[in-house]
C-alpha cells in the first residue's frame, strides 16, 4: 500500500454533499457502497473514495489508525 495514498485518506476532506468537510477515512461505509454502485467521481477524489471503500470492505481500517495522530 502506498504511504502517500494512506496519508491522503486521513488528510483529505469531502468537498461536497451530505458529508462535506468530513475526512475521507471517516465517511460511512453505506455512503461508500452507494458511490461504488453509482460510480465514484472522476479524479483524485474518486480514487481516494474507491480506496477507502476497499479498505473498509476488507477490514483494513487499522492501517489508518497510526496516521491519524
Buried (B, 14 or more C-beta within 10 A) or exposed (E): EEEEEBEBBBEBEBEEEEBEEBBBBBBEEEBBEEBBEEEBBEEEBEBBBBBBBEBBEEEEEEEBEEBEE
